[in-house]
């Protein structure tokens, strides 16, 4: 890796860290302003099902990437 590439990599790492920190600050402030909010049973069910569907979608897409790579579908012809 050249010096210029190392510098670019550090800039990307710092930018990512700043974005993560900003998201955490905004999330914490929104959490604090929400106050005492209750979630109904239907809300908990929707939250759990949404999380499971997102997890299944991510796992399925990653499995397709690995299968495609191992079978050579990604290779140029």
C-alpha positions in Angstrom: 0.0 0.0 0.0 1.4 3.4 -0.9 1.4 6.4 1.3 -1.4 8.0 -0.6 -3.5 4.8 -0.2 -2.8 4.7 3.6 -3.9 8.3 3.9 -7.1 7.6 2.0 -7.8 4.6 4.2 -7.3 6.6 7.4 -9.6 9.3 6.0 -12.3 6.7 5.3 -11.9 5.2 8.8 -12.2 8.6 10.4 -15.2 9.5 8.3 -16.9 6.3 9.2 -16.2 6.8 12.9 -17.6 10.4 12.7 -20.8 9.1 11.1 -21.2 6.3 13.7 -20.7 8.8 16.5 -23.2 11.2 14.9 -25.8 8.4 14.6 -25.2 7.4 18.2 -25.6 11.0 19.4 -28.8 11.5 17.4 -30.2 8.2 18.6 -29.4 8.9 22.2 -31.1 12.3 22.0 -34.2 10.9 20.4 -34.3 8.1 23.0 -34.1 10.7 25.8 -36.9 12.9 24.3 -39.2 9.9 23.7 -39.9 9.8 27.5 -42.0 7.0 29.0 -43.4 5.3 25.9 -45.0 1.8 26.0 -45.0 -0.7 23.2 -48.1 -2.8 22.8 -48.0 -6.6 22.3 -48.7 -6.1 18.6 -45.8 -3.6 18.4 -43.4 -6.2 20.0 -44.6 -8.9 17.6 -44.0 -6.6 14.6 -40.6 -5.6 16.0 -39.5 -9.2 16.4 -41.0 -10.3 13.0 -39.3 -7.4 11.3 -36.0 -8.2 12.9 -36.3 -11.9 11.9 -37.2 -11.1 8.3 -34.3 -8.6 8.0 -31.9 -11.2 9.5 -33.2 -14.0 7.2 -32.9 -11.7 4.1 -29.3 -10.8 5.0 -28.4 -14.4 5.6 -30.0 -15.5 2.4 -28.3 -12.9 0.3 -24.9 -13.6 1.8 -25.5 -17.3 1.1 -26.3 -16.5 -2.5 -23.1 -14.5 -2.8 -21.0 -17.4 -1.4 -22.7 -20.0 -3.6 -22.3 -17.8 -6.7 -18.7 -17.3 -6.0 -17.9 -21.0 -5.3 -19.7 -22.1 -8.5 -17.9 -19.6 -10.6 -20.9 -17.5 -11.7 -19.0 -14.4 -10.9 -16.0 -15.2 -13.2 -15.8 -13.3 -16.5 -16.3 -15.4 -19.6 
